[in-house]
Amino acid sequence: MSKVVACIDGSVAASAVCDAGVWASRRLDAPLKLLHVLDQQRYPSTPTDLSGSLSLGAREHLMEELADLDARRNRVAMEQGKLMLDAAKARAMDKGIDDPELQQRHGDLLESLLALQDETRLLVIGRQGTEHQGASAKVGDNVERVVRAVYRPILVVPETFSEPGVIMLAFDGSDTCRKGVEMLAASPLFRGLDCHLVTVDDGQHARHEELAWAGERLSDGGHQVFTAILEVEVEPALHRYQQEHGIELLVMGAYGHSRIREFLLGSTTNEMLREARVPHLLLR
């Protein structure tokens, strides 16, 4: 059964990730899994390169103490993660989710998500992890790694989340965006929501026919559609349009095989996420 998987950590976005997971779970009628990964890169073992001036007995005694310290550090980190999951579960149940699944895994976040990919329908992650929270122009290191590798729709959430009523699809006419149009038209995730269909003119053609096709498909799917063609620099223009029209969630296609594909006229997914103030749904 396909699940909504929400990644819970100690960042300020954890509550927003939980709320976004609840919203998606209810809209998709899919089970919610709350996941915490105990990343060994964040909890490394104590260095064991001891001074050669120590006697053998002293080194053995110190090694035992260091091993005990590592064990205690890991126990504390595990308990902290369990408390995070319990708090997220209580929050999700307060919002109407019956008994969400909890899972704690050890190891690398990306490897954990790839292992869960077959059961994942939608992945929800925070825009910043604990290492970068508060740095407005910095996207978490794990975000780029995840969006490069995980072949599932990924909802990237900033520090707050509210249920969207108006969405925007940044449309460039690519196969990914055309698949995104079909997904939007059919998915219960966005059923009944107003949709702004926005593209950027490259100065040579304005994609009128492509926009007309996309608008028709979205209208057939029950959306009220508004179209716009922008003629200025891509990333600032899209964010300005989002703010001016009260867009509450932005949908974009932005994947490549070996790197994040350039989006529209050279602006990358990473650049879009840096200034994100609303959730961004990234489509393969």
WOCOR-V750452 format. One record per run of one state. SS is the DSSP state (H for helix, E for strand, L for the rest). FROM is the first residue (numbers start at 1). LEN is the number of residues. If there is no record, write none. Layout:
ss={SS;SS}
from={FROM;FROM}
len={LEN;LEN}
This chain:
ss={L;E;L;H;L;E;L;H;L;E;L;H;L;H;E;L;H;L;E;L;E;L;H;L;H;L;E;L;H;L;E;L;H;L;E;L;E;L;E;L;H;L;E;L}
from={1;3;8;14;29;31;39;56;95;101;107;109;116;117;120;127;141;150;153;158;166;171;175;187;188;191;194;201;208;221;225;231;234;245;249;254;263;264;267;268;269;275;279;284}
len={2;5;6;15;2;8;17;39;6;6;2;7;1;3;7;14;9;3;5;8;5;4;12;1;3;3;7;7;13;4;6;3;11;4;5;9;1;3;1;1;6;4;5;1}
